[in-house]
Amino acid sequence: MNIEQFYPLFLQSDKVTIDSRKVGKNDIFFAFSGENFNAATLAEKAADDGALAVIVEKPEFENKGRNIFYVSSTLEFLQQLAIHHRNQLKIPVIGLTGSNGKTTTKEIIHAVLSEKFNVQYTSGNLNNHIGVPLTILSVKPEHEMAVVEMGANHQKEIELLCTISQPDFGYITNFGKAHLEGFGGFEGVIKGKSELYDYLKSHGKTIVVNENDPIQAEKTENYSPKITFGKEHSDYRFGLLSEEHFVGLEYQGIHAVSKLTGEYNFTNLCAAASLGLYFGISFDKIKHAVENYTPTNMRSQVVKKEGTTLVLDTYNANPSSMNASLHNFATFEGRKTVIIGDMLELGEESGKEHQNILNLAHELAFDQIITVGKHFKAVNSSSLSFENTAELIAYLQENKIDSENILLKGSRGIALEKSIEFI
């Protein structure tokens, strides 16, 4: 089975999935194999459930009579199918990456562009070597644009994802201390994320640039075409707004305040607004999109609970985002408790970076500092230092936090959100 032979069958399908539990009638199921499982054993069941086709990488499970096809690698076939599909698309594809704020920026860009266009975009955080192909394959004839989030924790990953998604426009949110272990330090982060710039430059595509970011400005100097914001001479210039805990932007006298907390989200809003204006969307409509976007994904999310303001930012954490979150939370009025969880994938820098964040929390004079995770435990001798979220929950069941404001910030692996119901 080759891509050209299979593509007409793909065009007849409703969706592509790698989850056997989500196979429906007229779907294509890619049966991935792993160390502890072999999804090819579910091929016949997927066909029974109405799958239009099933792709397996074990020849003994092939059954062409039921459209169960053998390929040498399900992953490579998925990626190649996505590349072939991308080559047929005649719509603008916007790619974005960065150390912090990728998913929030993607969500806001989608909200803004959807004011005028039918936009397909990355679902959740399906932003890796499997998620990006799935996103591309989810683009249907009715879509007029696509927004593709690209994540990475090693060199050459963004290069691969660009080969698959072939973006026409690209934006790097920032360069921060994330995945230091995999990238080989901060310079490695810059090099890895800049693979998006390398692709766009080599193909003459458009770069979106925050000119207040010296790395972005330096990396794109003298390049064209680009869409710029942030400076007096930029294509678009926005004013920063802050109302209560929420951040917004002003453009030509019109105010748009989001439901996101933190000044660090200002540039995310600016990038989305710049793309909206570039594609002919009025700022009145951009204002509508910004003000109606409600974060529900544990990213910069503000929730009121029994008179307490909870700031939920538990989907990801690294030294850069943790620093920004703590400084933002310090501006809140009233007593403040921070519950901060380990920052993962920092390699040799882990001990130093966790100590720096703990020092910062003390410098900002929060009323209560609670840490969760083995890395924080190694640098925090306080009785309010727990090895895991289960220990934190046990503490919360016996001790009520009486602060008016509580921040929960940590890496996904710490799962701090499990403690919310006990606060």
C-alpha positions as CSV (number, residue, x, y, z in Angstrom):
1,M,0.0,0.0,0.0
2,N,1.4,3.4,-1.0
3,I,0.2,6.9,-0.3
4,E,-1.1,7.6,-3.7
5,Q,-3.2,4.5,-3.7
6,F,-4.5,5.1,-0.2
7,Y,-5.2,8.8,-0.5
8,P,-8.6,8.5,-2.3
9,L,-9.8,6.3,0.5
10,F,-8.6,8.9,3.0
11,L,-10.6,11.6,1.2
12,Q,-13.8,9.5,1.8
13,S,-13.2,9.2,5.6
14,D,-14.6,11.4,8.3
15,K,-11.5,11.5,10.5
16,V,-8.2,9.8,11.3
17,T,-7.6,8.5,14.8
18,I,-4.9,6.6,16.7
19,D,-7.2,5.8,19.6
20,S,-9.1,2.5,19.3
21,R,-11.8,3.8,21.7
22,K,-12.7,6.6,19.4
23,V,-13.0,4.7,16.2
24,G,-16.4,5.4,14.6
25,K,-18.1,4.6,11.3
26,N,-16.1,5.9,8.3
27,D,-12.9,6.6,10.3
28,I,-9.4,5.6,9.6
29,F,-7.6,3.9,12.5
30,F,-3.8,3.9,12.7
31,A,-2.9,1.0,14.9
32,F,0.4,2.1,16.6
33,S,2.5,-0.5,18.4
34,G,4.4,0.2,21.6
35,E,6.6,-1.6,24.1
36,N,3.6,-2.8,26.1
37,F,0.9,-3.0,23.6
38,N,0.1,-3.8,20.0
39,A,-2.9,-2.0,18.7
40,A,-2.9,-4.2,15.6
41,T,-4.7,-6.7,17.7
42,L,-7.7,-4.3,17.7
43,A,-7.8,-4.0,13.9
44,E,-10.7,-6.4,13.3
45,K,-12.7,-4.8,16.1
46,A,-12.1,-1.4,14.5
47,A,-13.4,-2.8,11.3
48,D,-16.4,-4.2,13.2
49,D,-17.0,-0.7,14.6
50,G,-17.3,0.7,11.1
51,A,-13.7,1.9,10.4
52,L,-13.3,2.7,6.7
53,A,-9.7,1.5,6.8
54,V,-7.1,0.3,9.4
55,I,-3.4,0.7,9.1
56,V,-1.2,-1.9,10.9
57,E,2.5,-2.5,10.9
58,K,2.3,-6.2,11.6
59,P,1.8,-8.2,8.4
60,E,-0.1,-11.0,10.1
61,F,-3.0,-8.7,10.9
62,E,-3.5,-7.5,7.3
63,N,-6.9,-8.2,5.8
64,K,-7.3,-6.3,2.5
65,G,-10.9,-7.6,2.2
66,R,-11.8,-5.5,5.3
67,N,-9.5,-2.6,4.3
68,I,-6.9,-3.6,6.9
69,F,-3.6,-2.7,5.3
70,Y,0.0,-3.5,6.3
71,V,2.7,-0.9,6.2
72,S,6.3,-1.1,7.5
73,S,5.7,1.9,9.9
74,T,2.4,3.3,10.9
75,L,4.2,6.5,12.1
76,E,5.9,7.1,8.8
77,F,2.8,6.3,6.8
78,L,0.8,8.8,8.9
79,Q,3.4,11.5,8.4
80,Q,3.7,10.8,4.7
81,L,-0.1,10.8,4.3
82,A,-0.2,14.2,6.1
83,I,2.5,15.6,3.8
84,H,0.7,14.4,0.7
85,H,-2.6,16.0,2.0
86,R,-0.8,19.2,2.9
87,N,0.5,19.4,-0.7
88,Q,-3.1,19.4,-1.9
89,L,-4.2,22.2,0.4
90,K,-4.5,25.7,-1.1
91,I,-5.1,27.6,2.2
92,P,-2.8,29.6,4.5
93,V,-1.2,27.5,7.2
94,I,0.0,29.3,10.3
95,G,2.7,27.5,12.4
96,L,3.7,28.5,15.9
97,T,6.1,27.3,18.5
98,G,8.0,28.7,21.5
99,S,8.9,27.9,25.1
100,N,5.9,29.4,26.8
101,G,2.3,30.3,25.7
102,K,2.1,28.2,22.5
103,T,-1.3,26.7,23.3
104,T,-2.9,29.9,24.6
105,T,-1.6,31.8,21.6
106,K,-2.9,29.2,19.2
107,E,-6.3,29.3,20.9
108,I,-6.5,33.1,20.7
109,I,-5.3,33.2,17.1
110,H,-8.0,30.7,16.3
111,A,-10.6,32.8,18.1
112,V,-9.6,35.9,16.2
113,L,-9.4,34.4,12.7
114,S,-12.7,32.6,13.2
115,E,-14.4,36.0,13.2
116,K,-14.0,35.9,9.4
117,F,-12.8,32.4,8.4
118,N,-13.5,28.8,8.9
119,V,-10.3,27.8,10.7
120,Q,-9.0,24.3,11.6
121,Y,-6.5,24.2,14.4
122,T,-4.5,21.9,16.7
123,S,-6.8,20.2,19.2
124,G,-5.6,20.4,22.8
125,N,-1.8,20.0,22.7
126,L,-1.5,17.5,19.8
127,N,1.7,19.3,18.8
128,N,4.3,16.5,18.3
129,H,5.4,14.2,15.5
130,I,2.0,12.4,15.8
131,G,-0.2,15.3,16.7
132,V,0.9,17.6,13.8
133,P,0.1,15.0,11.1
134,L,-3.3,14.4,12.8
135,T,-4.0,18.1,12.7
136,I,-3.1,18.4,9.0
137,L,-5.2,15.4,8.2
138,S,-8.2,17.0,10.0
139,V,-8.2,19.9,7.5
140,K,-11.3,19.5,5.3
141,P,-12.4,21.2,2.1
142,E,-14.6,23.6,4.0
143,H,-11.6,25.0,6.0
144,E,-10.2,28.3,4.8
145,M,-7.2,28.4,7.2
146,A,-5.2,26.2,9.6
147,V,-3.3,27.0,12.8
148,V,-0.8,24.4,13.7
149,E,1.0,24.3,17.1
150,M,4.4,22.7,17.1
151,G,6.1,21.5,20.3
152,A,9.6,20.1,20.8
153,N,12.1,19.1,23.4
154,H,15.1,18.2,21.1
155,Q,16.9,19.7,18.1
156,K,15.5,18.9,14.7
157,E,11.9,18.3,15.9
158,I,10.6,21.6,14.7
159,E,12.4,21.0,11.4
160,L,10.5,17.8,11.0
161,L,7.1,19.3,12.0
162,C,7.7,22.1,9.5
163,T,8.3,19.5,6.8
164,I,4.9,18.0,7.6
165,S,2.9,21.2,8.1
166,Q,4.7,23.5,5.6
167,P,3.6,26.7,7.2
168,D,3.0,29.9,5.2
169,F,3.2,32.0,8.3
170,G,5.1,31.4,11.5
171,Y,5.4,32.8,15.0
172,I,7.7,31.9,17.9
173,T,6.1,33.1,21.1
174,N,9.4,33.4,23.0
175,F,12.7,31.6,23.9
176,G,12.7,30.4,27.5
177,K,14.3,27.9,29.8
178,A,12.1,25.0,28.8
179,H,13.3,21.4,28.1
180,L,16.9,22.4,28.8
181,E,17.8,18.8,29.2
182,G,16.8,17.8,25.7
183,F,17.9,21.0,23.9
184,G,21.2,21.1,25.7
185,G,20.9,24.4,27.5
186,F,19.4,27.8,26.6
187,E,21.4,28.3,23.5
188,G,20.1,24.9,22.3
189,V,16.5,26.1,22.9
190,I,17.1,29.2,20.7
191,K,18.6,27.0,18.0
192,G,15.8,24.4,18.2
193,K,12.9,26.8,18.1
194,S,14.6,28.9,15.4
195,E,14.2,25.9,13.0
196,L,10.8,27.5,12.3
197,Y,12.5,30.6,11.1
198,D,15.0,28.5,9.1
199,Y,12.1,26.8,7.3
200,L,10.2,30.1,6.6
201,K,13.3,31.9,5.4
202,S,14.3,29.0,3.0
203,H,10.8,29.0,1.5
204,G,10.2,32.8,1.4
205,K,7.3,32.6,3.8
206,T,6.1,35.2,6.3
207,I,7.4,35.5,9.9
208,V,5.4,37.2,12.6
209,V,7.8,39.1,14.9
210,N,7.5,40.6,18.4
211,E,10.0,43.4,17.9
212,N,10.3,43.9,21.7
213,D,11.9,40.5,21.9
214,P,15.6,41.1,21.1
215,I,16.1,37.4,20.0
216,Q,13.2,37.6,17.6
217,A,14.3,40.9,16.3
218,E,17.9,39.8,15.8
219,K,16.9,36.5,14.1
220,T,14.6,38.2,11.6
221,E,16.6,41.4,11.0
222,N,16.6,42.4,7.3
223,Y,14.2,39.5,6.4
224,S,11.1,40.0,4.4
225,P,8.2,39.2,4.3
226,K,7.3,39.6,7.9
227,I,4.5,41.0,10.1
228,T,5.8,43.0,13.0
229,F,4.4,44.4,16.3
230,G,5.7,46.0,19.4
231,K,7.7,49.1,18.4
232,E,6.9,52.5,17.1
233,H,7.9,51.6,13.6
234,S,6.2,48.1,13.7
235,D,3.3,47.2,11.4
236,Y,1.1,47.1,14.4
237,R,1.4,48.8,17.8
238,F,-0.8,47.9,20.8
239,G,-1.2,49.4,24.3
240,L,-1.1,47.2,27.3
241,L,-4.3,47.2,29.5
242,S,-4.8,45.7,32.9
243,E,-8.2,45.5,34.6
244,E,-8.3,43.7,38.0
245,H,-6.5,40.5,37.3
246,F,-7.0,40.5,33.6
247,V,-4.8,41.6,30.7
248,G,-5.9,43.3,27.5
249,L,-4.8,45.5,24.6
250,E,-5.7,48.8,23.1
251,Y,-5.6,49.6,19.4
252,Q,-6.6,53.0,17.9
253,G,-8.6,53.9,20.9
254,I,-10.5,50.6,21.2
255,H,-10.0,48.5,24.3
256,A,-10.2,44.7,24.4
257,V,-9.7,43.0,27.8
258,S,-9.3,39.2,27.9
259,K,-10.2,36.7,30.6
260,L,-6.5,35.8,30.8
261,T,-4.3,36.8,33.7
262,G,-0.7,38.0,33.5
263,E,1.1,40.6,31.4
264,Y,3.0,37.8,29.9
265,N,-0.2,37.1,27.9
266,F,-0.1,40.6,26.3
267,T,2.3,39.5,23.5
268,N,0.1,36.4,22.8
269,L,-2.8,38.8,22.3
270,C,-0.8,41.1,20.2
271,A,0.3,38.3,17.9
272,A,-3.3,37.1,17.4
273,A,-4.5,40.7,16.8
274,S,-1.7,41.4,14.3
275,L,-2.6,38.3,12.3
276,G,-6.3,39.3,12.4
277,L,-5.5,42.8,11.2
278,Y,-3.2,41.4,8.5
279,F,-6.0,39.2,7.2
280,G,-8.5,42.1,7.1
281,I,-10.4,41.5,10.3
282,S,-11.6,44.8,12.0
283,F,-10.4,45.5,15.5
284,D,-14.0,45.6,16.6
285,K,-14.3,41.9,15.7
286,I,-10.9,41.2,17.2
287,K,-12.1,42.8,20.4
288,H,-15.2,40.4,20.3
289,A,-12.9,37.4,19.9
290,V,-10.5,38.5,22.7
291,E,-13.2,39.3,25.2
292,N,-15.2,36.1,24.5
293,Y,-12.3,33.7,24.6
294,T,-12.5,31.8,27.9
295,P,-9.5,29.8,29.0
296,T,-10.6,26.3,30.3
297,N,-7.3,24.5,29.9
298,M,-5.5,25.2,33.2
299,R,-3.4,27.9,31.5
300,S,-3.5,31.4,33.0
301,Q,-7.1,30.5,34.1
302,V,-8.7,32.5,36.9
303,V,-11.5,30.8,38.9
304,K,-13.5,32.0,41.8
305,K,-14.2,29.4,44.4
306,E,-16.1,30.2,47.6
307,G,-14.8,33.7,47.8
308,T,-11.2,32.6,46.9
309,T,-9.5,33.6,43.7
310,L,-7.7,30.6,42.2
311,V,-5.1,31.1,39.4
312,L,-4.7,27.7,37.6
313,D,-1.6,27.3,35.5
314,T,-0.9,23.6,35.9
315,Y,-0.4,22.5,32.4
316,N,3.3,23.3,32.1
317,A,6.1,25.0,34.0
318,N,9.7,26.0,33.4
319,P,11.9,28.7,35.0
320,S,10.7,31.4,32.5
321,S,7.0,30.8,32.9
322,M,7.3,30.2,36.7
323,N,9.1,33.5,37.1
324,A,6.4,35.3,35.1
325,S,3.5,33.7,37.0
326,L,5.0,34.5,40.4
327,H,5.6,38.1,39.5
328,N,2.1,38.4,38.1
329,F,0.5,36.8,41.2
330,A,2.4,39.2,43.5
331,T,0.3,42.0,42.1
332,F,-2.9,40.5,43.4
333,E,-4.6,42.3,46.4
334,G,-5.0,40.4,49.7
335,R,-3.3,37.4,51.3
336,K,-1.5,35.1,48.8
337,T,-0.6,31.4,48.8
338,V,1.5,29.8,46.1
339,I,1.4,26.1,45.5
340,I,4.3,25.4,43.1
341,G,5.2,22.1,41.6
342,D,8.4,20.7,40.1
343,M,9.7,22.0,36.7
344,L,10.6,18.9,34.7
345,E,13.2,18.2,32.0
346,L,15.8,20.7,33.3
347,G,18.7,18.3,33.5
348,E,21.8,19.5,35.3
349,E,20.2,22.9,35.8
350,S,17.4,21.5,37.8
351,G,18.7,22.1,41.3
352,K,19.8,25.6,40.6
353,E,16.6,26.6,38.8
354,H,14.4,25.2,41.6
355,Q,16.4,27.0,44.2
356,N,16.1,30.3,42.2
357,I,12.4,30.0,42.0
358,L,12.1,29.2,45.7
359,N,14.3,32.2,46.5
360,L,12.0,34.4,44.2
361,A,8.9,33.2,46.0
362,H,10.4,34.3,49.3
363,E,11.6,37.6,47.9
364,L,8.0,38.3,46.7
365,A,6.9,37.8,50.3
366,F,4.0,35.5,49.7
367,D,2.0,34.7,52.8
368,Q,2.4,31.0,52.3
369,I,4.7,29.0,50.0
370,I,3.9,25.3,49.4
371,T,6.1,23.2,47.1
372,V,5.3,19.9,45.5
373,G,7.7,17.4,43.9
374,K,11.1,15.8,44.6
375,H,13.1,18.6,42.9
376,F,11.6,21.3,45.2
377,K,11.8,19.0,48.1
378,A,15.6,18.8,47.6
379,V,16.0,22.5,48.1
380,N,13.1,23.3,50.5
381,S,13.4,22.2,54.1
382,S,10.0,23.7,55.0
383,S,7.3,21.5,56.5
384,L,5.1,22.7,53.6
385,S,7.2,20.8,51.1
386,F,5.6,17.6,49.7
387,E,7.0,14.9,47.4
388,N,3.9,14.6,45.3
389,T,0.3,15.8,44.9
390,A,-1.1,12.9,47.0
391,E,0.8,14.2,50.0
392,L,-0.4,17.8,49.3
393,I,-4.0,16.5,49.1
394,A,-3.6,14.7,52.5
395,Y,-2.4,18.0,54.0
396,L,-5.2,20.0,52.4
397,Q,-7.8,17.6,53.8
398,E,-6.6,18.5,57.3
399,N,-5.6,22.2,56.8
400,K,-7.6,24.9,55.2
401,I,-5.8,27.7,53.3
402,D,-7.2,31.0,54.4
403,S,-5.6,33.2,51.7
404,E,-7.9,35.2,49.4
405,N,-5.7,34.3,46.5
406,I,-4.1,30.9,45.6
407,L,-1.8,30.2,42.7
408,L,-1.3,26.6,41.4
409,K,1.7,26.4,39.0
410,G,3.6,23.3,38.0
411,S,4.6,20.9,35.3
412,R,1.9,18.6,33.8
413,G,3.6,15.5,35.4
414,I,2.9,16.9,38.9
415,A,-0.9,17.1,38.3
416,L,-1.5,19.9,40.8
417,E,-5.1,20.3,39.4
418,K,-6.0,17.1,41.3
419,S,-5.8,19.2,44.5
420,I,-8.3,21.8,43.5
421,E,-11.3,20.1,45.0
422,F,-9.6,20.0,48.4
423,I,-8.8,23.7,48.5
